[in-house]
């Protein structure tokens, strides 16, 4: 059991990458706080983990509300006695894409900018702000941030999203430096294209979009479990010599020039 004794919060864990992380962490012995806005989906993840012999608690969490972040952290402490692990996975994906709030910089509205930054970046700060003191009380811990290859490569039409992910990369390193004396590690996964939903699969059926996206990857398109596997390693004691790292898990997208 690679996470035996660990107590983890995984944000945005009702589906996709977050769900895969929560399920994998629990299978490796962690007690997991599942968070997300959709209660039915959250309860389903909680049940799936418990049915498989793991331990999980779902708490409805809207990361646009600071008080919900505080409640999620307190849930971990009250339910399991502490906190050792934080996975900052949630992202405002519903605000991205054609006709939505994320656009080219010349077309952005203040509303769109602020809404995406709130969940995509401010919430990450809140999670760190309230989780780190509990990790200190627990003797240390590990933070795993989920970023995107969009943070390293120009991505047209997603200007606010790329800002949030680039900032997460730099926050990862700042937290690593600041809290190393408290035995807290902070690392970041730069994710490539991951097929997290039915919509993503349908997009890959488009002859132009699907072909171009596949061509970007040296291996294949990603699955949520690919990111969960990397997050598991970074959260485990096997990675105790790794902190402040920005690690691409992207099928080679960032390995070559266009």
MOMO-V997870 format. One record per pair of residues at least 6 apart in sequence whose C-alpha atoms are under 6 Angstrom apart, sorted by the first residue. I is the first residue (numbers start at 0). J is the second residue. D is the distance in whole Angstrom. If there is no record, write none. Layout:
I J D
I J D
This chain:
0 27 5
0 28 5
1 27 5
2 27 5
2 28 5
2 29 5
2 235 6
3 28 4
3 29 6
5 29 5
5 83 6
6 29 6
6 30 5
6 31 6
6 82 5
6 83 5
6 84 6
7 31 5
7 84 4
7 85 6
8 31 6
8 32 5
8 85 5
9 33 6
9 86 5
10 34 5
10 87 6
10 88 5
10 89 5
11 17 5
11 34 6
11 35 5
11 88 6
11 89 4
12 18 4
12 33 6
12 34 6
13 35 6
13 40 5
13 41 5
15 195 5
15 223 6
16 223 4
17 88 6
19 223 6
19 224 6
19 227 6
20 227 5
22 48 6
25 53 5
30 54 5
30 55 6
31 55 5
32 55 6
32 56 5
32 57 6
33 56 6
33 57 5
34 57 6
34 58 5
34 59 6
34 60 5
35 59 5
35 60 5
36 59 5
36 60 5
36 61 6
41 57 6
45 55 5
45 56 6
45 57 6
60 67 5
62 118 6
62 122 6
63 118 5
81 137 6
82 133 6
82 134 5
83 134 5
83 140 4
84 140 6
84 141 5
84 142 6
85 142 5
86 142 6
86 143 5
86 144 6
87 144 5
88 145 5
90 119 5
91 119 6
94 100 5
95 101 5
100 111 5
101 157 5
102 156 5
102 157 5
103 156 5
103 158 6
119 163 6
120 163 5
134 140 5
139 182 5
139 183 5
140 183 5
141 183 6
141 184 5
141 185 6
141 234 6
142 185 5
143 186 5
143 187 6
144 187 5
145 187 6
145 188 5
146 164 5
146 188 6
146 189 5
147 189 4
147 190 4
148 189 5
148 190 6
148 191 5
149 161 6
150 161 5
150 164 5
150 165 5
171 185 6
171 186 6
172 243 4
175 184 6
175 185 5
175 242 6
175 243 5
184 242 5
185 242 5
185 243 6
186 242 5
186 243 5
186 244 5
187 245 5
188 245 6
188 246 5
188 247 6
189 246 6
189 247 4
189 248 6
190 248 5
190 249 5
191 249 4
192 220 6
192 221 6
193 221 4
193 222 5
194 222 5
203 209 4
215 252 6
216 250 5
216 251 6
216 252 5
217 250 6
217 251 5
218 250 5
